[in-house]
Amino acid sequence: MARFTVHVRGEWLTVPCKDTSVSVAWLATEALRRYVKNKPDSGGMRPGSSPRFMVRRCQGLGSLDLDDAVHDVLEDNEFIEIVLEDDLMSSEFIPSQPERVHLYSKYQEPTEYICLDGNHLTIEDLVQLGRGLYKIKLTTEAEERIKQSRLLLENIVKENKVVYGITTGFGKFARTVIPHNKLKELQENLIRSHSAGVGKPLSPKRSRMLLALRINVLAKGYSGISLETLNQMIQAFNASCLSYVPEKGTVGASGDLAPLAHLALGLIGEGKMWSPKSGWADAKYVLQAHGLKPVSLKPKEGLALINGTQMITSLGVEAVERATAIARQADIIAALTLEVLKGTTRAFDSDIHKLRPHPGQMEVAFRFRSLLGSDHHPSEIAESHRFCDRVQDAYTLRCCPQTVSTLRVPQRDRDKALDYLAISVHELAAISERRIERLCNPSLSELPAFLVNEGGLNSGFMIAHCTAAALVSENKVLCHPSSVDSLSTSAATEDHVSMGGWAARKALRVIEHVEQVLAIELLAACQGIEFLRPLKTTTPLEKVYDLVRTLVRPWIKDRFMAPDIDVVHRLLVEQKVWEVAHPYIEKYRSANLPEARPISPTAFTLEPPMSPCKRARIE
């Protein structure tokens, strides 16, 4: 007998099917019958009514034809979703998949592993794990440390010693000794009570990073977790079974207690989980669908699962990665704008920047030379104004190396690093918005007002610039440091807290706004080039222009602009602009050694470099 797990209005039902030759419509109708049967008010449906609905797979959201036979389109134990036509217009409708599901619907199970030992995870590795490109396994050394640590803890329990969190309560209840026969319940209650977060769930990428980081910390062998429980966590990660973790609720005190409790809640088979196969479903169903069993917590293991700052760290890693990506692409976009506004490249001469040899400043100036240098890449646009009478450009053009040098996070004050990062990356958008103004304002350029013909009939980039200004203004508020705030919690036992979770979340919001502002500038700069044709810019910048034009056509007259901004924003998030320009930058670098040694894009590191035996292919 086949079984199917069906999502109806936020609830999950298991529907048995003796004869899989029946139609999808029959399966959906039977699921709706069971749903109505269990509701005192018939689930809001009129008796005898036949509601209109659609049926789709939870994996990939593919729609199913109601007339198809079940055995032709579904596999045993597959997850499907019924969407009632009336519900689609309701604000209370909750789909089974998270936002931007299209980014995860093409998930393919990886074939390689990253070996974790608790000491050598890098930012690059963590980002790759978040993207679902690798599975996890422990090193032999880590397994041995975990076994020894667990043995020590079990001896504590056998000897009836009074130890915080093992045989006592937590926080204010630290002096309350718990009977031996209730130690398992103590750990389960800890997870349940601490699962008090609110807000939208973390995306699959962020949940993977969170779970991977927690596994990595436990692999150090200091927490007392059992190897059995840690292996169950690894199995859940490798199957991409990800707990529902609300984004809000941590003050970063003893750790990210609420988010990590939600992470653990799914692992013990309670709350909700998500997987590419099931979408959102009750955790017990998701684990069962992947052949996994819920974790049964042993003494101290609940505390081991939640006492850490992996929410702050995982979101912080994403923030650093995205900030680094947008910072180097901002140089490329600024160079394109400089060309369109017929600026001078003299401000980027190496001799000037050697006088004040800040590494980031020198690198940014070098990138401008590599993209704009007329000797290396002739520019018809630059040649057209070689003998003009202009003396110098505005600060947002000629002072890019000084103002937007490569992002660097202070080595000290690591607890404030994300506040510094938000402030630093915000400046990229602040000066980008000023360049957009120069592109759109005919009194500051030789271009048509708002970069469109027949101004008045067409508004062109008028409101796109307003959007950029709105985002920059919002960032100014978001850049207020979280680290200057604190509220006493846990009956004053945690009387000064970091608020690091909010620092991480708002840093990501700032970075997303920066990406969007720079997407608008890139669109505006490419539109500006249209008015300089048939003149061409340098080869690398023409390649950037061509990349944008593969997705966004020139503006001849007004049209719906938001999709253009969104698609170019995606280009920046996926670092496509960097991929196009980077080979030209490095070719220029090789031709100008030893002057042009690259610097690290960020001084922020998560852990020491990974050991040589980092990755292993599935045997």
C-alpha positions, -999 to +999 in steps of 0.1 A: +000+000+000+013+034-010+012+064+014+012+101+005+018+131+029-006+158+019-005+195+029-039+212+033-042+247+048-012+244+070-019+208+082-004+175+071-023+143+065-011+108+057-034+094+030-031+056+022-037+045-013-044+008-020-048+012-057-023+037-073-041+035-106-066+060-092-063+096-104-046+126-087-080+141-083-092+111-062-061+114-039-068+152-034-105+146-028-097+119-002-073+143+015-098+170+016-124+146+030-101+137+058-093+173+065-130+183+067-138+152+088-114+163+116-127+199+117-157+208+139-167+235+115-159+213+084-128+234+078-150+263+067-163+244+037-200+240+030-213+204+032-217+189-002-197+216-019-170+207-044-142+233-039-119+241-068-082+233-062-049+226-077-024+199-067+014+202-069+045+185-057+062+200-027+095+193-043+100+219-070+063+230-069+055+212-101+017+212-108+000+179-113-027+171-138-058+159-119-066+133-145-032+115-143-029+082-126-011+084-092+014+057-101+024+076-133+033+109-116+040+102-079+063+080-059+054+062-026+057+085+004+059+116-018+048+150-004+022+169-022+002+202-016-034+210-022-041+247-029-077+257-027-086+284-052-104+305-025-072+304-003-050+320-029-066+354-022-064+350+015-037+369+036-036+338+059-026+314+032+007+297+041+025+278+012+046+248+020+077+264+006+098+294+018+103+326-001+124+324-032+118+287-035+130+288-071+166+290-057+162+256-040+138+237-062+167+225-083+186+210-054+208+180-062+223+158-036+260+165-034+286+138-040+315+151-020+321+156+017+338+182+038+355+167+069+350+186+101+372+185+131+360+217+149+392+236+142+396+242+104+363+254+089+367+284+066+343+310+054+345+295+019+337+260+032+308+272+052+293+292+023+296+261+001+279+240+028+251+265+030+246+262-008+242+225-004+273+216-024+288+193+001+279+168+027+296+165+061+315+138+079+337+139+110+375+132+111+386+102+131+404+125+156+371+144+162+352+112+168+377+101+194+376+134+213+338+133+213+338+097+228+362+107+255+342+138+264+310+118+266+326+092+288+336+119+313+301+132+314+285+098+319+308+093+349+295+125+363+259+113+360+267+079+375+284+094+405+254+117+411+276+148+411+259+182+411+269+199+379+252+229+362+229+219+333+236+182+338+220+175+371+206+209+378+182+234+363+193+264+342+198+301+347+179+311+378+172+274+386+209+265+387+205+255+424+176+231+417+189+195+416+170+172+392+163+135+400+182+110+378+150+096+363+141+131+350+173+141+333+161+132+298+129+152+304+151+181+317+169+183+284+137+180+263+120+207+284+149+230+278+146+227+240+108+231+241+108+261+264+136+279+247+119+275+213+103+309+217+115+327+186+093+348+162+094+360+127+100+344+093+121+312+092+156+313+080+161+303+044+174+268+036+209+283+029+210+300+062+196+270+081+223+248+065+250+272+076+236+273+111+234+235+114+269+230+099+284+255+123+267+238+153+281+204+141+315+219+137+315+233+172+303+201+187+331+183+168+356+200+190+347+174+217+342+198+247+304+198+250+298+162+262+275+154+233+274+117+223+288+105+190+254+089+183+235+122+186+261+142+166+259+116+138+221+120+137+226+157+133+250+150+104+226+126+088+199+153+090+223+179+074+233+155+046+196+148+038+189+186+039+163+182+066+163+217+081+144+228+112+121+258+112+142+285+128+126+319+133+149+348+126+141+368+157+145+361+194+182+360+203+200+387+224+233+369+220+238+362+258+247+327+267+244+321+230+217+322+204+194+302+227+161+306+209+173+300+173+194+270+184+165+256+204+143+257+173+172+240+154+172+212+180+134+210+182+132+197+146+160+172+153+140+157+182+110+153+159+089+183+171+080+215+154+085+219+117+112+210+092+119+217+055+136+195+029+137+198-009+115+167-010+088+178+015+087+215+018+075+226+052+060+197+072+059+184+107+094+174+117+085+138+123+071+134+088+102+150+072+126+128+091+105+097+084+105+105+047+143+105+046+146+073+067+158+092+098+148+089+135+143+118+159+172+124+183+166+111+218+184+135+241+207+121+268+219+140+299+233+175+290+227+171+253+199+197+251+223+223+267+251+212+243+228+218+213+218+254+222+247+270+240+266+288+212+266+318+189+262+301+156+232+322+145+253+353+148+283+336+131+264+320+103+246+352+093+278+371+099+296+348+074+270+354+048+273+392+054+311+391+050+308+371+018+282+393+003+299+425+014+331+414-001+314+405-034+295+438-037+325+459-027+347+446-056+318+448-081+311+484-069+346+493-083+336+480-117+302+498-117+319+531-106+344+528-134+316+524-159+298+555-145+331+574-147+333+566-184+297+576-191+302+609-173+335+614-192+357+616-161+394+615-159+415+585-150+445+606-138+431+604-102+440+567-101+477+570-111+498+547-090+523+575-080+495+594-063+484+565-042+519+554-032+521+587-013+494+574+011+500+537+008+468+522+024+465+487+010+428+489+002+431+523-014+460+511-036+440+480-047+409+500-057+430+525-076+447+496-094+413+481-104+403+514-119+435+515-139+430+479-150+395+487-163+401+522-177+438+523-187+439+536-222+473+521-230+460+486-221+423+490-231+417+518-256+384+537-251+367+557-278+347+575-251+378+586-232+395+597-264+365+618-273+371+642-244+409+639-241+414+677-246+384+690-227+388+719-203+375+701-172+400+701-143+387+675-119+357+653-111+334+651-081+346+632-050+322+603-057+342+597-090+378+606-083+380+596-047+366+561-049+399+545-039+400+567-007+363+563+002+354+527-008+387+509-003+384+471+002+363+462+032+382+454+063+368+442+096+388+451+127+408+424+142+399+437+176+364+442+190+352+411+172+319+414+191+313+446+173+325+434+139+291+433+123+283+468+134+315+480+118+308+460+086+273+475+082+287+510+086+316+503+061+295+487+034+268+514+037+292+539+022+292+520-011+255+528-015+258+563-002+283+574-030+266+552-056+234+571-051+253+604-056+266+590-089+231+580-100+221+616-094+249+628-116+238+603-143+202+615-141+208+652-137+215+670-170+231+699-152+258+675-140+263+655-172+259+657-209+231+632-209+193+636-213+173+642-181+167+609-163+184+590-191+154+589-215+143+605-247+111+626-249+114+637-212+080+646-198+062+620-219+087+595-203+101+597-168+130+573-173+152+568-142+135+595-121+119+571-095+147+545-098+169+572-083+143+579-056+144+542-047+181+544-043+178+575-021+151+557+000+174+527+005+204+548+015+182+567+040+170+535+055+206+522+058+215+553+078+191+542+105+201+505+103+238+515+108+230+525+144+252+500+163+235+471+180+265+467+203+257+499+222+224+484+234+217+459+261+187+446+282+190+424+313+175+389+308+171+356+327+162+372+360+193+394+359+217+364+356+224+376+321+225+413+329+245+425+299+240+410+265+255+416+230+224+419+207+247+402+182+218+385+164+202+418+155+236+431+144+239+402+120+204+405+106+206+443+100+240+440+085+225+417+059+196+442+053+222+470+048+241+448+023+210+439+004+201+476+001+237+483-011+233+456-038+200+471-049+214+506-051+244+495-072+220+475-094+202+507-102+235+525-109+246+497-132+214+500-151+217+538-153+253+536-165+244+511-192+216+534-203+239+563-203+262+545-228+233+543-252+235+581-256+273+580-263+270+554-292+286+546-316+316+554-293+328+524-272+343+521-238+372+498-228+370+461-236+362+449-200+335+475-195+320+467-228+318+431-216+300+443-185+276+462-207+270+432-228+263+411-197+236+435-186+221+437-221+217+399-223+189+404-196+178+440-199+171+458-231+178+496-235+151+521-225+135+536-256+104+546-237+090+540-202+082+505-191+078+484-159+112+489-142+112+468-111+119+435-129+150+451-145+163+461-111+156+427-097+174+408-125+205+430-123+205+427-085+206+389-090+236+394-113+254+411-085+244+386-058+257+358-081+289+378-088+284+377-125+298+412-130+329+403-112+333+371-132+332+391-164+357+418-154+380+398-131+401+381-159+409+415-174+419+428-139+443+399-134+457+401-169+466+437-162+480+427-129+503+401-144+515+427-169+523+452-141+541+430-115+555+435-089+536+468-085+502+452-085+502+426-058+466+417-048+455+421-012+430+399+007+395+413+001+388+411+039+407+406+071+378+387+086+384+350+091+363+325+108+388+297+116+424+287+106+428+273+071+414+239+065+438+209+068+449+192+035+424+164+040+394+186+037+372+170+010+365+134+003+344+119-025+317+094-017+330+059-019 
